[in-house]
Amino acid sequence: MKQKLLSLIAVTCLIISVLCGCTQGGKTSTTTTPDKPTGTYTFTDSVNRNVEIPYDIKKYIPSGPVSQMMLIAIAPERMAALATKLDDAQKGFLPDYLFDLPYVGQLYGSADLNKETLAAYNPDLIIDLGEPKKTIVEDMDNLTSQTGVPAIHITATINRNGEAYRTLGKILGCEERGNAIATYCDQIAGNLLDITRAVANNKVSIAYISGNGSNSANVIAKNSYHAEVIDLMFDNIAVVDNPSGKGTGNTVDLEQLLLWDPEALIIGDYATYDLIKSGKADAPWYELSAVKNGKYYGIPTIPYNWFGVPPSVNRYIGIVWMSNKFYPEYSSFDLKAETVKFYKLFYNIDLTDAQYNDLMSRS
C-alpha cells in the first residue's frame, strides 16, 4: 500500500511539472519530461547580449572557420551548412558526411555569407566563436534581424576554449562531451604555461614562414593575432611596424630575414618547405643559419594547420608538437599518442599509422 502511494505521488508530481513548466534563464517553457524542456529560454552570450534560443538545438550553422572547426569537435552531426568549404586534402581526416553539407559562407574574413541561403536552411541557431570583433554586438544583432535566426557569440581563445566548450555542451545538450573537450583544452593550456615558465629567457629564436615569393617571404609577425602561441613559446624575431591580422602574415624581403637570422624556421606552407628542401629556392635562403643547420620544419596542415589558419583549437596539437620538437627536456608528451588522441577528440576520426607518418613527413 505504501509503495502504491509513493508511485501515485511521483506520477502526480510529474503531471504538475508538465502542466506548470520549468524555468531556465528567467523564461518558462513547457516540458514533456522533467529533463527534456521544449520552447526557448534567455541565453546571455559572452558579450552580454540576451538572446532567446531553443532548448533543443536540432541544427545550427557556424558563422565562420573558427566556429566550424570548434563545432566539428562537439556536435558535427547537427551542423546544417558550412561556413568554409572543405577540400579533397581533408578527406579521411574529418567525418565523411561533412563533405556533403551545403556552403553558405562566413560572416567575417571573406565576408561572403549569403544570409538568404542561410535563412532558407532554417537553423535553430547561428554560433559565432573566437575573439570578439569590435562590432560584434551590432554584427550579431544584425545577423538575427536579417535572417530571423538567433545568433550568439561565445568568446574562445587559447585560454578560454575550455570555458567555451563547457558552454557549448550546455547549449547543445551534450555536457559530458563538452566537459571532456574542455578538460583537454585546459590541460594543454596549463602545460603551455608550465613550459614557458621553465624555458624563461632561453627561448629558441624562430621565424614562422607562411609563404614566399620572388626574393621575399611572408612571416607571422610578433604581436599579431596569429602569433599568439608562437610569441609565448619562442623568441619571434619577426618584428615589424604593422603586424598583419591575416593568416598570410607580413611580406618582408629575404635580406631582412637574413638580418634577423633565426635559429629555426617553422614553415606553414608545404610549397615553400619543398622548394627549400629541393635546393632550388632563392640563394639567400641557404645563407640562413636555420637552413644551414637543418633546423627548418614544415608544420602539419591537415585537416587544419597546427599553428592556425584559422587560429583555434588546432593550436593545441601544435603546442604538443612544438614542445616535443624544441623543448624536449620540459615536455612529457608522447607525440604520436597525443596526435591520435587529438584527432579522435576534435575531428572524430581514428588516425591511422599511414596518416600519422604523412603528417610528420616534413616535420
N, C-alpha and C positions, 0 to 999 in steps of 0.2 A: 504494500500500500504506500509505504514511504517512497519507494522507488518510482511508482507511478506519479506521485505528487511532484517529485523533483523533475520528472520528464515534462509534466504539464507546465510547470513554472518555466522551464527552459524554452518550450515552444512558444509560450505567451510572450516571453522577453524578445524572442526572435521576431515575432509578428509586430510587436511595438517598435522595434528598431527599424524594421522595413517601412512602417507607416510614418514614423517620425523623421527618418533620415538620419544622416550623420554629418558632423561638421568638420571641415578642414579649411584652414586659412581664412576663417571668417565667413565662409559660404556654406550653405546647406545643400546637400544633394541626396536624392533618394537612393536606396541601395537594394540590391536583390539578395545579397548576403552581407553579413557584417564586415567581411574583409574585401568585398568587391564593389566599391561605390561606383555609381554612374553619374552622369552630369558633369559639372565643372566646379572648379574652385579657383581662388585667387592665389597666384604664384608671384612672389616677389623675386625678380631676377637680380643679377649681380650689379646692375646699375640702378637699382631701386625703382624699377617700373613694376607696377601691379598689373598683372596680365591674367585674364580669365582663360584657363586652359582645361582641357578634358582630364578627368581622372584616368580614363582608358585611352592611351595613345596607340591607335592601331597602325597608323602610318605617319611618318614625318618626312620633311625634306631638309637637308643641311643647307646652310647659307653659303658655304664656301669650302675650300680644300681642307682647312684645319678641322672644321666641323665634320666633314665627310670622313676623314681619317679616324678621328676620335670615336665617331659613332659606329664605324665598322667593327670596333672592338666590343661594343656593348649590346647593340641591337641591330645588326645589319639586315636581318630578315624583315624589318619594318621600314626600311628606307624605301621611299616611293620613287625617288629620282636622284640623279647625280648632279652635284654642283660642278664637278670637274670630270672630264672624260677619262676613262681608263684605256690603256693601250695593250697591245699584244704582249709586250715585255712583262707585264704584270700578271699575266695568266699563269695559274699554278701557284701564285703567291697570295692570292685573295680568293674568297669563295666564288665559284663559277657564276652563280646567279646574279652577282653584282654587274657582270658584263652585259646582261640583258636589260638593265634598267634604262629608262629614258634619261635624256640630258636636259637640264633647264638653265644651266649657267650659274654664275656666282655674283653675290652682291658687291663684293669688293674685288680688288685686283683687276682682272679684265673687265669687271662690271658689266658682264653680258647677261645678267639674269633676265630671263623672259618671265615677267610677272604674270602675264595672262596664261602662259603654258603651265606655270606652277599652280595657279589657282584651279586650272582645269583638272589637275590630278587630285584635287580636293583632300589635301593632307590635313591631319588634325593639328599639326604644329610645325613651325619653322624654327630650327635651332641654330643659333649662332654661337660659336665657341672661339676662344682665343683672347688676344688683348683687345680691350675696348677701344674703338676709334673715338676721336674727339666728338664726332657727330653721332655716336651710337644710339643715344636716346631718340633723336629725331629719325634716324635711319630705321630703327625697329618700329617706331610708331607709324612711319610712312609705309613700311612694308605691309603692316597689318591692314592699314586703311586701303591700300591699293589692291590687296589680294583677298581680303576678308578672312585671312588665316592668322591666328595668334602667332606672334614672333617673340622669342625670348633670347636674351644674351646671357651666357654663363662664362665668366672670366676663367680662362685656362692658360696658365703659364707653367714654366718648368717647376715652380714651387707650389702651384695651386691646382695642378692637374688631378691630384688625389681628391681634393675637395670637389672639383668639377665632376668627377666620376661618381662620387657619393650622391651628389645632387641629381645626376642623370639617372642613377639607379632608382631613386625615389620617384622621379617623374615618370620613368618608363616602366615602373613596376618590376624591376629586376635588381633589387637591392643587393642580393648576395653576390651577383656578378660585378656590380658596380663597386662594392666594397673590396672584392678580390683584386680588381684592377687598381683601385685606389691604393691599396696596401703596397702593391708593386711600385707604383709611382713614388710613393713616399719613401720607400726603401732606397730606390736608386737616387732620388734627390738627396737623401741623407748621406749616401755613400759618396756622392759628388762633393758635398761639403767636407766630409772627412778627408777625402783625398786632397782637396785644395788646401786644407789646413796643414796636412802633413807635408805637402810639397813646398808650401810657403813661398819663399822668394827664389826657389830653384826650378821654376817652370821652364819647360822647353820653349824656345822661340820658334814660332811657326808662321807660315803664310798659308791661308786657305785659298786655293785657286779654284774658281768656279767656271773658268773657261779661258780661252786665249784667242788672240787674233794675230795679225801681222805685227811682229815686234811689240806686242803688248800682252797684258794678262789681266783678267778680271779677278779681283780679290774681294773677300768678305772683310770689310774694314772694321777695325776696332771701334767699339761703342755703337755699332749698327745693330738693328733688331735681330738680324740673322746670326750675329756673332755672340749672342748671349752666353752660350755654353763654351764656345771657343775662348772667349775672354776670361772665363772662370778657370779653365783648365790650363791655359797656356799664356805665354807672353806673345800676344798677337802683334806682330811688328808692322802690320798694315795700318799705319796711322795716316789718315787723310783729312782734309779740311771739312768735307761734307759727306760723311758716311751715307751710302745709299741704303734705303729701306727695302730695296728689291733683292730677290734671291740671286740675281745676276751679279750683284756687287758693284764695285767701282773699277773702272778701267785705269790701269797705270802702265807706263812703258817698262820694258824689260830692264832698262838702265836703273830705274827706281827700285825694281825688285832686287837687282844686284847690290845696290847701296844698302838695302835692308839685310840682305843675305841671311835668311833664317836658317836655323839648324835643320829644320824639316819642312817638307811641303805636304799638305793634305789636299788631295785633288778630288773634287766632286764632279769632274767631267771626264768620262772614260776616254773620249777622243783625245783630250789633252794628255792624259796619262799614257795612252798607247803611242802617241806621237813622240813623247819624250823617251819612252822605252825603246822605240824603234831606232833612235839615234838620228832621226830626220827633222827634229824640231829646230827652231831658230837657234843659232850658235850661242847667244847669251844664256840659254837655259843650262848649258853644260859647264858654265862658269860658276854656277851656284854651288855653294858648299853642300847643300842638301842633295843635289843631283850627283855631285862627285862622290859623296859618301853613301849613295844608295838609300838615302832617307827620304824618299818620296813615296806616298801611299795613296792608292785610289780607294776612296771610301765606298762601301757597298751602297747601291742606289735602288735596289729592287725590293719590294714594290715602291718604296719611298726612300729617298736619300737619308742616310743615318744622321746627317747633320742638320737637315732642314729641307726646304722646298717641298712642302711648307714646313716651317719650324714648329714642330708639335711633339707628340709623344714618340715619334720616330727617333728623337734625340736620346731617349733613354738607352736604347741599344747602342747608339753612338757613344754614349758615356762609357758603357761597358767596354766597347772596342778600344776607345782611346786610353782608358785606364790600363788595359791589358798591353797595349802597344807601347805606350810611352812611360808609364809608371808601374811596371810590374811588381816592384817591391812594396807598393802600397795597395795592390789590387788582389783580392781573393777570388775573383770571378773565374769560372771555367767558361771561356768564351763560347765554345760550341754549345754547351748545356744551356747557357743563358740565351743564346740566339734561338735555339729550338723552343725554349720556354716563351720567349718574347713573341715569336711568330705564331705560336698557338694562342697566346693570350690576346694579342692585339689584331691578328689577321685571320684567326680561326682556321689555320692550316697546320698540318703536320709536316714540318720541314724535312726533306729527305737529305741523305748524305750528299747526293749529287748537287742539290740546290745549295747546300751549305758551302760545298767546295767551290761552286761557281761564284757565290757571294764573296768568298775570300780570295779569289784568283788574282786580284790586283792589290790586295792589302797586305 
